Amino acid sequence: MIVVNLDVMMAKRKISSQELAEKIGITQANLSILKTNKGKAIRFSTLEKICEVLKCKPGDILDYIKEDN
């Protein structure tokens, strides 16, 4: 399972959801979906903008956790 740790990086960078959403050009609702791991996909262009604004790498906000079945 891919886990999005966007809220952790946002806290480290001291940026609000509203500010990040405005800077990357998506709605706060869509950003919330990403932050709460409810999203099914993310565009590379959106991921690139997030990384640019937060000055991080994709691996700083995306993690893989093996699911036990």
TORPA-4810 file (N, C-alpha, C, O; in nm, 3 decimals):
<nodes>
NODE_1_0.085_-0.117_0.000_0.000_0.000_0.000_0.090_0.124_0.000_0.189_0.131_0.073_M
NODE_2_0.054_0.220_-0.082_0.125_0.348_-0.085_0.059_0.441_0.016_-0.063_0.458_0.016_I
NODE_3_0.140_0.500_0.101_0.092_0.592_0.203_0.146_0.732_0.172_0.264_0.749_0.141_V
NODE_4_0.059_0.831_0.181_0.097_0.970_0.156_0.119_1.039_0.291_0.026_1.052_0.370_V
NODE_5_0.242_1.084_0.314_0.277_1.154_0.438_0.285_1.304_0.415_0.373_1.372_0.468_N
NODE_6_0.194_1.354_0.336_0.196_1.496_0.299_0.180_1.586_0.420_0.245_1.690_0.429_L
NODE_7_0.093_1.548_0.512_0.070_1.632_0.630_0.195_1.648_0.715_0.217_1.753_0.775_D
NODE_8_0.278_1.543_0.720_0.403_1.550_0.796_0.498_1.652_0.733_0.556_1.735_0.803_V
NODE_9_0.513_1.646_0.600_0.602_1.739_0.532_0.548_1.882_0.540_0.625_1.978_0.553_M
NODE_10_0.417_1.895_0.531_0.358_2.029_0.543_0.386_2.088_0.680_0.415_2.207_0.692_M
NODE_11_0.377_2.006_0.783_0.404_2.053_0.920_0.551_2.095_0.933_0.582_2.196_0.996_A
NODE_12_0.641_2.015_0.875_0.783_2.048_0.881_0.812_2.180_0.811_0.898_2.257_0.856_K
NODE_13_0.741_2.207_0.702_0.763_2.329_0.625_0.674_2.445_0.671_0.683_2.557_0.620_R
NODE_14_0.588_2.416_0.769_0.499_2.518_0.827_0.416_2.588_0.720_0.415_2.710_0.708_K
NODE_15_0.345_2.505_0.641_0.259_2.557_0.536_0.119_2.501_0.556_0.102_2.383_0.586_I
NODE_16_0.019_2.584_0.538_-0.119_2.542_0.557_-0.172_2.473_0.431_-0.116_2.486_0.322_S
NODE_17_-0.282_2.400_0.448_-0.346_2.335_0.334_-0.390_2.438_0.232_-0.373_2.418_0.112_S
NODE_18_-0.446_2.547_0.280_-0.493_2.651_0.189_-0.379_2.709_0.107_-0.391_2.726_-0.014_Q
NODE_19_-0.268_2.738_0.173_-0.153_2.796_0.103_-0.095_2.699_0.001_-0.063_2.738_-0.111_E
NODE_20_-0.080_2.573_0.040_-0.024_2.474_-0.052_-0.117_2.453_-0.171_-0.072_2.449_-0.285_L
NODE_21_-0.246_2.441_-0.145_-0.343_2.422_-0.253_-0.335_2.536_-0.354_-0.336_2.513_-0.475_A
NODE_22_-0.326_2.658_-0.304_-0.317_2.775_-0.393_-0.189_2.771_-0.475_-0.190_2.799_-0.595_E
NODE_23_-0.078_2.736_-0.411_0.051_2.738_-0.480_0.064_2.629_-0.585_0.136_2.646_-0.684_K
NODE_24_-0.004_2.515_-0.565_0.009_2.407_-0.662_-0.109_2.401_-0.758_-0.108_2.324_-0.854_I
NODE_25_-0.210_2.482_-0.733_-0.320_2.494_-0.828_-0.424_2.384_-0.820_-0.480_2.344_-0.923_G
NODE_26_-0.452_2.333_-0.700_-0.561_2.237_-0.683_-0.652_2.286_-0.571_-0.617_2.376_-0.495_I
NODE_27_-0.770_2.227_-0.563_-0.864_2.268_-0.459_-0.821_2.211_-0.324_-0.749_2.112_-0.317_T
NODE_28_-0.867_2.276_-0.217_-0.838_2.225_-0.084_-0.901_2.087_-0.065_-0.846_2.003_0.006_Q
NODE_29_-1.016_2.064_-0.128_-1.082_1.933_-0.118_-0.995_1.824_-0.178_-0.980_1.717_-0.118_A
NODE_30_-0.935_1.849_-0.294_-0.847_1.750_-0.356_-0.720_1.730_-0.275_-0.669_1.619_-0.265_N
NODE_31_-0.669_1.836_-0.217_-0.551_1.825_-0.132_-0.585_1.742_-0.008_-0.503_1.660_0.036_L
NODE_32_-0.702_1.762_0.046_-0.746_1.685_0.162_-0.754_1.537_0.131_-0.719_1.453_0.214_S
NODE_33_-0.800_1.503_0.011_-0.806_1.363_-0.031_-0.666_1.301_-0.033_-0.648_1.187_0.010_I
NODE_34_-0.570_1.377_-0.081_-0.431_1.328_-0.081_-0.379_1.311_0.061_-0.318_1.208_0.094_L
NODE_35_-0.403_1.410_0.145_-0.352_1.408_0.282_-0.409_1.294_0.365_-0.342_1.243_0.455_K
NODE_36_-0.531_1.255_0.337_-0.598_1.151_0.417_-0.587_1.012_0.355_-0.656_0.920_0.398_T
NODE_37_-0.501_0.998_0.254_-0.478_0.869_0.189_-0.604_0.810_0.125_-0.618_0.688_0.116_N
NODE_38_-0.696_0.896_0.082_-0.817_0.848_0.017_-0.807_0.855_-0.135_-0.896_0.809_-0.206_K
NODE_39_-0.699_0.913_-0.184_-0.680_0.926_-0.328_-0.640_0.794_-0.391_-0.576_0.710_-0.327_G
NODE_40_-0.679_0.775_-0.515_-0.643_0.654_-0.589_-0.525_0.678_-0.682_-0.461_0.583_-0.726_K
NODE_41_-0.495_0.806_-0.711_-0.387_0.838_-0.803_-0.344_0.982_-0.780_-0.415_1.062_-0.719_A
NODE_42_-0.226_1.013_-0.831_-0.177_1.151_-0.829_-0.104_1.174_-0.961_-0.026_1.090_-1.006_I
NODE_43_-0.130_1.286_-1.021_-0.060_1.319_-1.146_0.084_1.355_-1.113_0.113_1.417_-1.010_R
NODE_44_0.173_1.316_-1.202_0.314_1.351_-1.182_0.331_1.502_-1.178_0.415_1.553_-1.104_F
NODE_45_0.253_1.575_-1.257_0.265_1.721_-1.258_0.226_1.779_-1.122_0.287_1.876_-1.076_S
NODE_46_0.125_1.721_-1.058_0.085_1.767_-0.924_0.192_1.731_-0.823_0.227_1.813_-0.738_T
NODE_47_0.245_1.609_-0.831_0.351_1.566_-0.740_0.474_1.655_-0.756_0.538_1.691_-0.657_L
NODE_48_0.506_1.690_-0.880_0.620_1.777_-0.906_0.601_1.914_-0.841_0.693_1.968_-0.781_E
NODE_49_0.480_1.970_-0.853_0.452_2.100_-0.793_0.460_2.094_-0.641_0.513_2.186_-0.578_K
NODE_50_0.407_1.987_-0.583_0.413_1.970_-0.437_0.559_1.968_-0.393_0.596_2.037_-0.298_I
NODE_51_0.640_1.889_-0.462_0.782_1.878_-0.426_0.854_2.012_-0.444_0.941_2.047_-0.364_C
NODE_52_0.817_2.085_-0.547_0.879_2.216_-0.570_0.846_2.312_-0.457_0.935_2.379_-0.404_E
NODE_53_0.720_2.319_-0.419_0.677_2.412_-0.314_0.733_2.371_-0.177_0.778_2.456_-0.100_V
NODE_54_0.729_2.241_-0.148_0.776_2.194_-0.016_0.927_2.168_-0.012_0.981_2.134_0.093_L
NODE_55_0.993_2.185_-0.127_1.138_2.161_-0.137_1.173_2.022_-0.082_1.251_2.007_0.012_K
NODE_56_1.111_1.922_-0.145_1.134_1.784_-0.103_1.137_1.693_-0.224_1.120_1.738_-0.338_C
NODE_57_1.157_1.565_-0.200_1.156_1.464_-0.305_1.030_1.380_-0.288_0.974_1.376_-0.178_K
NODE_58_0.984_1.313_-0.395_0.864_1.229_-0.383_0.873_1.129_-0.268_0.773_1.102_-0.201_P
NODE_59_0.990_1.074_-0.246_1.009_0.977_-0.137_0.991_1.037_0.002_0.975_0.964_0.099_G
NODE_60_0.995_1.170_0.011_0.973_1.235_0.140_0.825_1.236_0.178_0.790_1.249_0.295_D
NODE_61_0.738_1.223_0.078_0.594_1.227_0.108_0.522_1.097_0.071_0.408_1.076_0.114_I
NODE_62_0.586_1.011_-0.007_0.524_0.884_-0.043_0.602_0.769_0.021_0.725_0.768_0.021_L
NODE_63_0.528_0.673_0.076_0.592_0.559_0.141_0.518_0.432_0.099_0.400_0.437_0.063_D
NODE_64_0.586_0.320_0.105_0.525_0.192_0.072_0.523_0.106_0.198_0.625_0.089_0.265_Y
NODE_65_0.405_0.052_0.228_0.389_-0.038_0.342_0.329_-0.168_0.290_0.223_-0.167_0.226_I
NODE_66_0.396_-0.279_0.317_0.346_-0.407_0.270_0.223_-0.445_0.353_0.224_-0.442_0.476_K
NODE_67_0.118_-0.483_0.280_-0.005_-0.525_0.348_0.002_-0.674_0.378_0.041_-0.753_0.293_E
NODE_68_-0.035_-0.711_0.499_-0.040_-0.852_0.535_-0.176_-0.907_0.498_-0.279_-0.862_0.548_D
NODE_69_-0.175_-1.004_0.410_-0.302_-1.064_0.366_-0.316_-1.203_0.423_-0.416_-1.270_0.398_N
</nodes>
